[in-house]
Structure formats: C-alpha cells, structure tokens
Amino acid sequence: MNDSITSREVMIEFKDVHKSFGNNYVHRGVDLTIHKGETITIIGGSGQGKTVLLKELTGLMSPDMGQVVVGGRDVTRMKERDLLQIRKDVGFLFQGAALFDSFNVKENIAYPLREHFKLDEEEIERRVHEKLRMVGLGDPAVEKLMPVELSGGMRKRVGLARAIATDPKIIIYDEPTTGLDPTNVRRINRLIRDMQSKLGVTSIAVTHDMASIFEFSDRMAMIWKGRIIGVGTVDEMRNSENDIIREFIAGLLPMDDI
C-alpha cells in the first residue's frame, strides 16, 4: 500500500453533490477527494448511489447540485465535446467484462483505439500486443480467440487490456472479481495493483468482495444514506469508531439497514 497518498495532488473531487430521482434522494451532499495515483474502493449497500457517482464522474449523469471536478475541470459545466475528452481518459472494467461477442480479442482491444485515435494498423497492433502482455496474455494465439472461447478469468483480463488500451489516467473497476475462482481473484487483484504501479493510474473500484478490497485498496470510502460517512485506509476503516462502517465491513449489518 502507498503511504504517501495524502501528499499527492488531487485527481477527482466530489463537492456537495446532490442527486435525486423523484422522491428517491440518492446523494444528499457527497464530498469525496481522490488523489492522483491511488486505488480507492467505494463501499456501501445496494441502492446507495455508488454507480451513480461513477456516472457523474464521466458526465453520463448530471448531479442536481454540486460539483464533480476531474483534473481541475468541473465536469458538471462541460459541453458534450469536452466530456468526450474526459471519457477518453477513463478506462472501464465492467462486471462481465462487456466484450463484443462478434469481435475477436484483438478487435475488442482495438475498438477504443479506433474510436478515439487516428492510428495506423501497425500502431494498433503494437498497442494490442503490449496491453495483452501486461495482463499476462502474451501468446499471439489469444488475439484470434472469440469471447465465447475464453474462460471467466481470461475475459476479465481481456476486458482489462481493453480498459488500458488508450493509456487512461483513471480506471474504474465494477465488481472486478465477481464470478471468478480464487486463483483468478488473486490474479485480478494483483493486476489492479500492477496497473497502479506500472501506469500510475488513479483507480476507483466498486465491489462487495471485502477480501479483495483489503488486498488492492489504498483507501476505502463508504457511502450511506446519501453521504460519505467515512474515508480511510483499510486498517482505519476496519477499526473505525463508526459502528455502521465497522459492521458493514465485518458483514454484520442487517440487510434491512442496507
């Protein structure tokens, strides 16, 4: 874990963010600072607004009030053209990897490169090779495989290779270890740390896998009833004076309260 996070520059800030859907108030003044180069995991029960936060970060959803600042720029005030640049700097690893079933591995990874950059085929191939090597899939034969031919662990790793294809500044992990066997869980956890150290990316994870959170997180933040009720290192959150945080992490919080 990185002990110097607090000395680093701020990458993302949620400032007094409010969001509601009709009478359902998802955010009631969310404040959260994320530092450049750290890996932070957002925890909280279902329906607490974790995914909405990620959509607000990329401008896919606008808060009713407050600011979302990315790299010093207020996303909430951006036009669509500028939001496209922000999104280009963000890589996503979705829960099911979200690969295109009709594309082989190479074309899946090449897709964001073709979408966002004007690169020749030689450069695209070089980047595809490079990213697959980074996730431990350097065998050239893998590039020709279709998603249906991949194991669950391989799908996740191909999804990660696609997420980093554009050399993003931020990577968002949505339940990155769900459905994987213990060996692949450890592999994905290790890759999340590798991406941080090798690429210097700022990583945001949303997951309920506490064992994985403890392994790859620099810090954790808990959202509860529309607000961030605690932020800290894994040890700080485990030993929080807040009963809700401590019991949620220990798995003791009744589902009715989530």
N, C-alpha and C positions, 0 to 999 in steps of 0.2 A: 504494500500500500504506500501511497505517496504522502509523506508528512508535510510537504511544502505547499499543499493546495492553497492554503489561505494567503500565501504570498504571491499567487499568480493573478494575472489580470482577469477581469470578469468577461465571460463569453456570452451569457444569457441572463436576463433579468425579467422576472415577472413582478410587476409593481401594482399592487392593489387591484388585481384582476377580478372582475365580476362577470358571471355568465349565468343566464337562466334560460330554461325552455318552458315557456308558460309559467306555471307556478312552481316548477322544479328548479330551485336555486342550486346550481352545481358548484359555482365558485362565489364565495362571499368575501372576497378580499384576499386573494392569494398573493403572497410575497415569497419569492424564492430567487436566490442568486446562485448561478452555476459558473464555476471557474474554468478557464481555458485549460484543456488537457486532463480534466478529472473524469472519473466514471462515477456517476451518481444514479442511484436507483430510487424511483418514486414508488412508494408502497401505499396501500390503502384498500379498503374493501371494494367490491363491485359497485359501480354506480357512483363512486366518489369523485369522478372527474379527471382521472389520470389520462385517459385517451384524449379528452377534450383539451387538456393542457398541451399535448403534443400537436394537436391540430391548430391551436392558437399560435404555437411556436413557428409553424410553417405557413401561417396565413391561410390555411384551409378553412378556418373558422375565426370569426372576429369576436373578441370579448365585448360585452355591453359597456364596460367601463374599465379603465386601467391601461397599462402599457405592457407590451412584450418587446423587449429590446434584445436584438441579436447582433453581436459585433458592433455595438454602439449605435445601431439603427433601429428605430421604432417600427416594428413590423405592422402595427395596427394602423399606421398612417401611409403605408406603401401602396402604390398602384400595382396592378397585376404584373406589369413588366418587371418591376423591381422585385416582386415576390418570386418570380421565376429564378432570379439570380440567387436568392436566399435558398430556395429549394434545391438548386444545383449544388449547394454547399452542404446538403444534408443527405446522408445515406440511411436507408431503412432496412432492417432485417425483420421481416414480418413473422408472425407466429407460425404460419405454414410455409414459410419461405416465399410464397406467392410467385413461383416461377411460371413462365408462359409454357403451357403444355405442348404447344405446337413448335416451339423453338428448342434446339439442342442446347447443351450447356454453353458452348461458345457464343451462340446468338443471344442467349439470355443475358450474359455478362456484357456483351457488346451493345445491347439495346440502349442503356443510358448514355453510352459514348456517342452513338449515332444520333440520339435525341438532342443532346446538349452541345456537342462539339462538331467541328468540321475537321475530321481526321481521315487520313488515308488508311487503306486497309492494312498496310504494313504496321502502322502505329496501333491500330485497333487490336490486331493480333498480338503485338508485343504486350499491350496492357492486359489483355485477357490471360496470356501465359503468366505474366507477373502476378496478377491477383490470385490465380488458381494456385500458384506455388506458395503464396503467402498463407493460404488456408489449408495447405497440405494435400493439394490435389494436382500435383505437377505432372502426372502421367498424361501425355498428349491424347491418349485414347479417351480420357474422361470428357474432353471437349466435344466429342461426337455423340455422347450419350444423350438420350431424351430424358426428361424429368421422371417419367414412369419407370425408367431403368435404375433410378437412384434410390439408395436406402434413405431413411429419415435423416440420419446424420450427414450424409453427403448432400442432401437437398439443402440443409441448413448452411453447410459450408459453401455451396454454390451461391446461395442467397447472400451470404456474407461477402463473397467475392464480387457479386454484382453491386452490393451496397458500397463497397470501397472503390469501385471501378473509376469513378470520377474524382478520386482523391478528395473526399469531402472533409470539411472541417468539423462536422458533427455527425455522429452515428446514433440512430435511435433503434433500440432493441425492444421489440414487442414480444414478451414471453419467449425468449430465445431458446430455452431448454425444454419447453413443453413437448411431451410425447417421445422424448429420447431416452435410451437406455443409459445406465450410469456411466459407461465408458464414453459415450458421445456427449453426455452432460459435462463431464470433466474436460473433454476436448473443446467444446464450445466456450466454456468458462475460461480456459487457457487462451483461446483465440481472442476473446474480448480484451484480456489483459495485453496480449501481443499487439493488437491494433492500437491500443493506447500508447504503448512504449515505442512501437516502430513508426507509427504515423503521427503521433502526437495529437490524436483527435480528442474532442470532447464527446463523451459517451453518456447517453441517457437511457436507462433501462426501466421497463415496466414489467414486473414479474412477481409471482407469488412463491417462487422457489427460494425459500429462505437460505438453504444451504448454498445455493449458487450466489445469492446476494452477498453472503459473508465472504465468498471466495473472490469475487471480482470488483466489489464496490469500494471506492474511496470514502464515499459518504452515502447516507440514506436520507430521504425526506418523506414524511408521512402526511398525506392529505386526509383530512377528517372533517366532515360536515362543512365543506366549502373552504377550509383554510388549511394552511400548512401548520401543523401543531408541533413539529419537531424536525430538526435537521442536525445531523452529526455523523461522526464516524460510526462504523459498525459497533464498536465497543460502547461508544457513547449512547447509541440508540438502544442497545441491549440492556444497558444499565440506567436508562432514562428514569427520571423521577415521575414522569407521566405514566400513570397506570395503563392508559389506553395503548400507548406505544409499546410498552413492555409486554402487555398481554397479547397484542396483535402479533408481535414477533415470535412470542412463545406459542402461538396458536391457541391461546386460551380465551380469546374474545368471542363471546357468543355470536352466532351468525345473525341473530336478530339485531345486534348492535352494529353490524357491518352494512 
